[in-house]
Amino acid sequence: MSPDSIHMVVVGAGYVGLTTGVCLAYLGHHVTCADKDPEKIALLKRGKSPIHEQGMEEVMSLAAPRLAFAERAPEVVGDADLVLIAVGTPCKPSGQADNRYVEEAAREIAAGLQPGRSYTLVVKSTVPIGTNRRVAHVVEQTLADRGLNGKVKVRVASNPEFLSEGTALQNMLYPDRIVIGVDNPESADILRQLYRPILEQTFDPPPSLPRPTAYSLPPLVTTDPISAEMIKYAANAFLSMKISFINEIAGLCEKVGADVTEVARGIGLDPRIGPRFLQAGLGWGGSCFPKDTKALHAMGEELGEPTLLVDASIAVNQHQRQRAVDRLQDALKGVRGRVIGVLGLSFKPGTDDLRESASLDLIRLLLEREAHLRVHDPVAMEQARTLHPDLDIEYCSDPYSLAQGADALVLATEWPEYRRLDLGRLSASMRTPVLLDGRNLFDPTAARAAGFTYIGVGR
Ligand SMILES: NC(=O)c1ccc[n+]([C@@H]2O[C@H](COP(=O)([O-])OP(=O)(O)OC[C@H]3O[C@@H](n4cnc5c(N)ncnc54)[C@H](O)[C@@H]3O)[C@@H](O)[C@H]2O)c1
């Protein structure tokens, strides 16, 4: 075992926890991923990933000698030096982030810590500001209840995660920065040790996840825990705002005959703006932007500090779904009874995550207007069947059967395989060849030449 290798437990083996645990085990640490979902753990023990992420099963198998899975955190944390919390922080009805699972995890962890030892407890979940203090308090209380007051040393640190689903392992191994929020040198040291292989890029890349060309070493941003917690919210709010901004401009482009993709290119070349997150479309979704922007809004309300830009970003995003339905309504002269085929269900390509997906929002709006919905997704159909049995939709095995006799197609998720579709074949099989390209994936000229009435976003 290398002297730099850390014994650690990751509590919560979801998108963030599993990716973190698997990558850190690959890099040489000894990792146990604990999750209270027994089905997830059973699957993981068989070498299968419960989530769709490029390279996950390959890296799991390469890391297998140093990677274990467990159902009960209290049984495995005792021998660890570092415990990382990566459980979910969903939205409360008020919009605030629900810290219930973080606190529950903190209690369970404290229940398994051993007297005479010291631990670093790292909060990786995206949490309301001040959660570090709250977690420290919950741990102290639990230890006191066990009669271990002052007998276990626990240092709480913050380490927000910036991975994107669909490229989660890539982002973990080759991040643009690592942020740690610490209030003592020991926590800073162990976190630096944890991330050293990434900070110095000393590892051999897994075959399916080569190091990007011209990749430069990521900076370690070391700050206080409160600022680290805020960095995560500010980052997500800013990215959401960028997308909502270009979507607002897209609406104006449609009115004046400009092409938003040209406008985005023209402004994105300015290094102060940058080209990323300027793709107009149906708006953002996923497990993070919607809940994190709502949480920032709720934080502003609680603190008497309005979050006007964040609020506008949320409003623009909701409007974006409705606009798409209105445009379909106009093109089809009413959607009631029309057969509409939706390409893509996941909130973005590369993942089977359906949380707050624009596609599902659109489907619900169209079902309310009594359209008949057919859907296709390369990986997320099973998830949709399981998680949304209430949706009255027809699952199609391929895009061509989806298009057969349909009145319109909606491209809702820009899976790369959809770019290669034979547009002529699709349009020829439809009753009315209308294509709402909700992600501006297709070339409008080619789509029109293939027989479609093409409707893009902002062009
Ligand atoms: N998904 C992302 O892209 C992303 C990116 C950055 C940050 N985050 C943040 O990371 C956190 C986790 O997000 P996620 O998407 O990985 O969530 P997830 O829902 O995919 O996974 C959470 C896991 O935690 C488990 N869990 C809950 N309580 C537990 C407990 N007490 N003990 C053991 N396991 C427990 C659940 O069973 C689940 O498997 C959230 O705060 C999220 O905002 C997510």
The ligand as an SDF file (V2000), in Angstrom:
LIG
                    3D

 44 48  0  0  0  0  0  0  0  0999 V2000
  -25.6110   14.8690   -9.7610 N   0  0  0  0  0  0  0  0  0  0  0  0
  -24.7960   15.8720  -10.0410 C   0  0  0  0  0  0  0  0  0  0  0  0
  -24.5140   16.1650  -11.2030 O   0  0  0  0  0  0  0  0  0  0  0  0
  -24.1770   16.6770   -8.9500 C   0  0  0  0  0  0  0  0  0  0  0  0
  -23.0580   17.4840   -9.2310 C   0  0  0  0  0  0  0  0  0  0  0  0
  -22.4910   18.2260   -8.2040 C   0  0  0  0  0  0  0  0  0  0  0  0
  -23.0340   18.1700   -6.9240 C   0  0  0  0  0  0  0  0  0  0  0  0
  -24.1260   17.3890   -6.6840 N   0  0  0  0  0  0  0  0  0  0  0  0
  -24.6400   17.3360   -5.3250 C   0  0  0  0  0  0  0  0  0  0  0  0
  -24.1780   16.1290   -4.7310 O   0  0  0  0  0  0  0  0  0  0  0  0
  -25.1680   15.6000   -3.8520 C   0  0  0  0  0  0  0  0  0  0  0  0
  -25.5240   14.1760   -4.2700 C   0  0  0  0  0  0  0  0  0  0  0  0
  -26.1220   14.2450   -5.5450 O   0  0  0  0  0  0  0  0  0  0  0  0
  -26.3520   12.9290   -6.4300 P   0  0  0  0  0  0  0  0  0  0  0  0
  -26.8770   13.3960   -7.7370 O   0  0  0  0  0  0  0  0  0  0  0  0
  -25.1410   12.0790   -6.3760 O   0  0  0  0  0  0  0  0  0  0  0  0
  -27.5220   12.2490   -5.5880 O   0  0  0  0  0  0  0  0  0  0  0  0
  -28.1680   10.7940   -5.7790 P   0  0  0  0  0  0  0  0  0  0  0  0
  -29.5830   10.9470   -5.4370 O   0  0  0  0  0  0  0  0  0  0  0  0
  -27.7770   10.2450   -7.1130 O   0  0  0  0  0  0  0  0  0  0  0  0
  -27.4320    9.9200   -4.6910 O   0  0  0  0  0  0  0  0  0  0  0  0
  -27.5870   10.0700   -3.3190 C   0  0  0  0  0  0  0  0  0  0  0  0
  -27.3930    8.6940   -2.6890 C   0  0  0  0  0  0  0  0  0  0  0  0
  -27.3110    8.8450   -1.2790 O   0  0  0  0  0  0  0  0  0  0  0  0
  -27.8990    7.6980   -0.6770 C   0  0  0  0  0  0  0  0  0  0  0  0
  -28.1700    8.0180    0.7150 N   0  0  0  0  0  0  0  0  0  0  0  0
  -29.0190    8.9290    1.2350 C   0  0  0  0  0  0  0  0  0  0  0  0
  -28.9360    8.9330    2.5770 N   0  0  0  0  0  0  0  0  0  0  0  0
  -28.0130    8.0070    2.9180 C   0  0  0  0  0  0  0  0  0  0  0  0
  -27.4820    7.5550    4.1430 C   0  0  0  0  0  0  0  0  0  0  0  0
  -27.8770    8.0640    5.3050 N   0  0  0  0  0  0  0  0  0  0  0  0
  -26.5490    6.5890    4.1260 N   0  0  0  0  0  0  0  0  0  0  0  0
  -26.1310    6.0560    2.9430 C   0  0  0  0  0  0  0  0  0  0  0  0
  -26.6000    6.4510    1.7680 N   0  0  0  0  0  0  0  0  0  0  0  0
  -27.5150    7.4170    1.7360 C   0  0  0  0  0  0  0  0  0  0  0  0
  -29.1280    7.4540   -1.5480 C   0  0  0  0  0  0  0  0  0  0  0  0
  -29.5930    6.1250   -1.4000 O   0  0  0  0  0  0  0  0  0  0  0  0
  -28.5560    7.7340   -2.9420 C   0  0  0  0  0  0  0  0  0  0  0  0
  -28.0490    6.5550   -3.5360 O   0  0  0  0  0  0  0  0  0  0  0  0
  -26.3280   16.5820   -3.8920 C   0  0  0  0  0  0  0  0  0  0  0  0
  -26.1920   17.4980   -2.8460 O   0  0  0  0  0  0  0  0  0  0  0  0
  -26.1430   17.2750   -5.2160 C   0  0  0  0  0  0  0  0  0  0  0  0
  -26.6840   18.5640   -5.2290 O   0  0  0  0  0  0  0  0  0  0  0  0
  -24.6910   16.6300   -7.6480 C   0  0  0  0  0  0  0  0  0  0  0  0
  1  2  1  0
  2  3  2  0
  2  4  1  0
  4  5  1  0
  4 44  2  0
  5  6  2  0
  6  7  1  0
  7  8  2  0
  8  9  1  0
  8 44  1  0
  9 10  1  0
  9 42  1  0
 10 11  1  0
 11 12  1  0
 11 40  1  0
 12 13  1  0
 13 14  1  0
 14 15  2  0
 14 16  1  0
 14 17  1  0
 17 18  1  0
 18 19  2  0
 18 20  1  0
 18 21  1  0
 21 22  1  0
 22 23  1  0
 23 24  1  0
 23 38  1  0
 24 25  1  0
 25 26  1  0
 25 36  1  0
 26 27  1  0
 26 35  1  0
 27 28  2  0
 28 29  1  0
 29 30  1  0
 29 35  2  0
 30 31  1  0
 30 32  2  0
 32 33  1  0
 33 34  2  0
 34 35  1  0
 36 37  1  0
 36 38  1  0
 38 39  1  0
 40 41  1  0
 40 42  1  0
 42 43  1  0
M  CHG  2   8   1  16  -1
M  END
$$$$
